[in-house]
């Protein structure tokens, strides 16, 4: 997320830059394996990040997290 996307930053202020990237990729339909390969991390790390994202956004699954992400102005969705 860059400075041009400050309009939706408040919802994601608690997320780290890596969590924001994982959420962006998950919201566009990438699998955990695809996210891991693109970011150069393990699938376990992606799952860890997703769990943290779910807790911070108050959701229980990637569909709900993606819906929050995609509902934000400037989310590319």
C-alpha positions as CSV (number, residue, x, y, z in Angstrom):
1,X,0.0,0.0,0.0
2,X,1.5,3.3,-0.9
3,X,1.0,6.9,0.0
4,X,-1.6,7.2,-2.8
5,X,-3.9,4.8,-1.0
6,X,-4.2,6.7,2.3
7,X,-8.0,6.8,1.9
8,X,-8.3,3.2,3.1
9,X,-5.2,3.1,5.4
10,X,-7.2,3.5,8.6
11,X,-8.8,0.0,8.2
12,X,-5.3,-1.5,7.7
13,X,-3.3,0.7,10.0
14,X,-2.8,-2.3,12.4
15,X,-1.4,-4.5,9.6
16,X,2.3,-4.7,8.8
17,X,3.4,-4.0,5.3
18,X,3.9,-7.8,4.8
19,X,0.4,-8.5,6.0
20,X,-1.0,-5.8,3.7
21,X,0.8,-7.5,0.8
22,X,-0.5,-10.9,1.8
23,X,-4.0,-9.6,2.1
24,X,-3.8,-7.8,-1.3
25,X,-2.7,-11.0,-3.0
26,X,-5.3,-13.2,-1.1
27,X,-8.0,-10.8,-2.1
28,X,-7.1,-11.1,-5.8
29,X,-7.5,-14.9,-5.5
30,X,-3.9,-16.1,-5.2
31,X,-3.5,-19.3,-3.3
32,X,-1.2,-19.6,-0.2
33,X,1.3,-21.4,-2.4
34,X,1.3,-18.6,-5.0
35,X,1.6,-15.9,-2.3
36,X,4.5,-17.8,-0.7
37,X,6.3,-18.1,-4.1
38,X,5.8,-14.5,-5.0
39,X,7.0,-13.2,-1.6
40,X,9.8,-15.7,-1.2
41,X,8.4,-17.1,2.1
42,X,7.1,-20.5,3.2
43,X,3.4,-21.5,3.1
44,X,3.6,-21.6,6.9
45,X,4.6,-18.0,6.9
46,X,1.6,-17.1,4.7
47,X,-0.8,-18.9,7.0
48,X,0.7,-17.2,10.0
49,X,0.2,-13.8,8.3
50,X,-3.3,-14.6,7.3
51,X,-4.1,-15.7,10.9
52,X,-2.8,-12.4,12.2
53,X,-4.7,-10.5,9.5
54,X,-8.0,-12.3,10.5
55,X,-7.4,-11.4,14.2
56,X,-6.7,-7.7,13.4
57,X,-9.6,-7.3,11.1
58,X,-12.0,-9.3,13.3
59,X,-12.8,-11.9,10.8
60,X,-12.5,-15.7,10.6
61,X,-11.6,-16.4,7.0
62,X,-9.9,-15.1,3.9
63,X,-13.2,-14.4,2.1
64,X,-14.3,-12.0,4.8
65,X,-10.9,-10.4,4.9
66,X,-10.9,-10.0,1.1
67,X,-14.4,-8.5,1.2
68,X,-13.2,-5.8,3.7
69,X,-10.1,-5.2,1.5
70,X,-12.1,-5.0,-1.7
71,X,-14.7,-2.7,-0.2
72,X,-12.1,0.0,0.5
73,X,-11.6,2.9,-1.9
74,X,-8.5,2.3,-4.1
75,X,-8.2,-1.4,-3.3
76,X,-7.7,-2.3,-7.0
77,X,-10.8,-4.5,-6.7
